[in-house]
Amino acid sequence: MVADNGVRATLLIVDDTSENIHVLFDFLQATNKFDILVAEDGESALESVQETKPDLILLDVMMPKMDGFETCRRLKNNPETVDIPIIFITALSDLPDKVHGFFLGAVDYITKPFQQEEVLARINTHITIQQLRAKLAIQNEHLMYLNQEKNELLGIAAHDLKNPLFAIQTLTDKLRTDFHKLSVDKTMYYLDTINIGTKQMFDIISNLLDVNAIESGQHLICMQEVDVLPIVIKIIDNYKERADNKRLTIDFNVQETSYWAMVDKNALNQVLDNLLSNAVKYSPLGKLIRIHLFQRNKQICCEIQDQGQGIDEEDQQILFRKFSRLKPRPTAQETSNGLGLFIVKKLMELMNGDVWCQSTVGIGSIFGIAFQACHAKNEQTAVRKVDQPLCNEARW
């Protein structure tokens, strides 16, 4: 029998009578549906399943030394073989014997002398049931994963959105009730705080929408030849004020006047914005952030280096996972919801690029990205969705 994934089911026939084995083997082999293993006693059967786990076992009851009942008991007491369906093939027809077999974990009985059509029907039935159980287990695991993600999402809504929303509500109430008593400076301070809170909420919602678009295959990628240099310069300019507020110095190292790569402009902008945002967030006051844009072989690379807390090996294993909460925290009460680097990773994959991190605790981190380099001759554009790759997998 062939499973949905195209793999043939494997049967193990266990019988101490060679004639019985040959009859079953020849008949089942002729169906061209199964891969068939044989064992002539219980001990051999136990050894066989350790080497190759079958999808179903046809087990004779009356065997010397270790009978079928004991063989079944041992198989069902082993966590690695407990799920293998066992059909007893026996001349025993007494009800107590059948009940004992079912008690030990067998799924069915076939009484000798057997009919070939009956054997095949029972085998097909129980293999189908086993395959459906396997599918159900996978679906249950996926549902548990989705439920965990839902809980993470609710956690973001309950915590990350609640804090700025509470501040907005408190300050708007203060402005409404004490507007005529407040100085201009105090009013502007409240309005600036409200503006920061709304931006935090907007960023959280935008990240959630980006994740949903990427995972549902609705995120459009428009690949074209782009000069990366002006985009990097614009991102640096956008963060100048935030860097100045933390007395951070941004050192931009570039040698050429242009760096052409095959990318999506919007996605590249989002990736660089996220990485520089993290460098600013996690840098202590007065530190240096280095940005290096360069060409290496046939790649355009950009590295952003900070002097922050660094990321230990444990956190590096989950760095680009969704909802990852890392040990380092922003140094000036900035927000982080564990989605930014996940989005960076996915966007880089969609652009056939690569992203990496090198980090040492107490020294800082370097986040790097790389794209396919190209020459700006004739602009080539291709629009695709997540599930429509433009070319082969990334080569880095």
Secondary structure, 3 states (H helix, E strand, C coil): CECCCCCEEEEEEECCCHHHHHHHHHHHHHCCCEEEEEECCHHHHHHHHHHCCCCEEEEECCCCCCCHHHHHHHHHHCCCCCCCCEEEEECCCCHHHHHHHHHHCCCEEEECCCCHHHHHHHHHHHHHHHHHHHHHHHHHHHHHHHHHHHHHHHHHHHHHCHHHHHHHHHHHHHHHHHHHHCCHHHHHHHHHHHHHHHHHHHHHHHHHHHHHHHHCCCCCEEEEEEEHHHHHHHHHHHCHHHHHHCCCEEEEEECCCCCEEEECHHHHHHHHHHHHHHHHHCCCCCCEEEEEEEEECCEEEEEEECCCCCCCHHHHCCCCCCCCCCCCCCCCCCCCCCCHHHHHHHHHHHCCCEEEEEEECCCEEEEEEEEEECCCCCCCCEEECCCCCCCCCCCC
